[in-house]
Amino acid sequence: MSELLAVTKLHELAKISRLGNKHTLADRLDEASELLIEATALIRDFPVIIFDRPGQRAIVTPTQTSEYAARIGEWTRRRESFLEKGSKR
């Protein structure tokens, strides 16, 4: 909820900036809100393994391992793409 509030406020600031003919600032505010949305999605989508019996011996099968490896690989690609967007400035 709080990240949605921050995105809303950034969009409002962008609108105000455009009304004041500060289009470059407005564009940067819009970019910041898009990055905030993407960062929030990355944080929420981090792959985890949930064990049926936490604290007890668990057997992780090759299928579970490969599925997790695929999910963490995809998440890492998304993270790298996100980090590249931020370093272009």
C-alpha positions as CSV (number, residue, x, y, z in Angstrom):
1,M,0.0,0.0,0.0
2,S,2.7,2.5,0.9
3,E,4.6,1.9,-2.4
4,L,1.3,2.6,-4.2
5,L,1.0,5.9,-2.3
6,A,4.6,6.8,-3.3
7,V,3.9,6.0,-6.9
8,T,0.7,8.1,-6.8
9,K,2.6,11.0,-5.2
10,L,5.3,10.8,-7.9
11,H,2.7,10.9,-10.6
12,E,1.0,13.9,-9.0
13,L,4.4,15.7,-8.8
14,A,5.0,14.9,-12.5
15,K,1.6,16.4,-13.4
16,I,2.4,19.6,-11.4
17,S,5.8,19.8,-13.0
18,R,4.3,19.6,-16.5
19,L,1.8,22.3,-15.7
20,G,4.8,24.4,-14.7
21,N,6.5,23.7,-18.0
22,K,9.2,21.5,-16.3
23,H,8.8,18.6,-18.6
24,T,12.3,17.1,-18.0
25,L,11.6,17.0,-14.3
26,A,8.2,15.4,-14.9
27,D,9.8,12.8,-17.2
28,R,12.3,11.9,-14.4
29,L,9.5,11.6,-11.9
30,D,7.6,9.3,-14.2
31,E,10.7,7.2,-14.7
32,A,11.3,7.0,-10.9
33,S,7.7,5.8,-10.4
34,E,8.2,3.1,-13.0
35,L,11.4,2.0,-11.4
36,L,9.7,1.9,-8.0
37,I,6.9,-0.3,-9.4
38,E,9.5,-2.6,-11.0
39,A,11.6,-2.8,-7.8
40,T,8.6,-3.6,-5.7
41,A,7.7,-6.4,-8.1
42,L,11.2,-7.8,-7.9
43,I,11.2,-7.8,-4.1
44,R,7.8,-9.5,-4.0
45,D,8.7,-12.1,-6.6
46,F,11.9,-13.4,-5.1
47,P,11.8,-17.2,-5.4
48,V,11.6,-19.2,-2.2
49,I,11.3,-22.8,-1.3
50,I,8.7,-23.7,1.3
51,F,9.3,-26.9,3.1
52,D,6.4,-29.0,4.4
53,R,8.0,-29.6,7.8
54,P,10.3,-26.7,8.7
55,G,13.0,-27.6,11.2
56,Q,12.9,-31.2,10.4
57,R,14.9,-33.2,7.8
58,A,13.6,-32.5,4.4
59,I,14.5,-34.2,1.1
60,V,14.8,-31.9,-1.9
61,T,14.3,-33.8,-5.1
62,P,16.1,-33.0,-8.4
63,T,12.8,-31.8,-9.8
64,Q,12.4,-29.3,-7.0
65,T,16.0,-28.2,-7.3
66,S,15.7,-27.6,-11.1
67,E,12.5,-25.8,-10.7
68,Y,14.0,-23.5,-8.1
69,A,17.1,-23.0,-10.3
70,A,15.0,-22.0,-13.2
71,R,13.0,-19.5,-11.1
72,I,16.1,-18.0,-9.5
73,G,17.7,-17.7,-12.9
74,E,14.7,-15.9,-14.4
75,W,14.5,-13.6,-11.3
76,T,18.3,-12.8,-11.7
77,R,17.8,-11.9,-15.3
78,R,15.0,-9.5,-14.4
79,R,17.1,-8.0,-11.6
80,E,20.1,-7.5,-14.0
81,S,17.7,-5.8,-16.5
82,F,16.5,-3.5,-13.7
83,L,20.0,-2.7,-12.6
84,E,21.0,-1.8,-16.1
85,K,18.1,0.6,-16.4
86,G,19.3,2.4,-13.3
87,S,22.9,2.7,-14.4
88,K,22.1,4.2,-17.8
89,R,21.9,7.7,-16.3
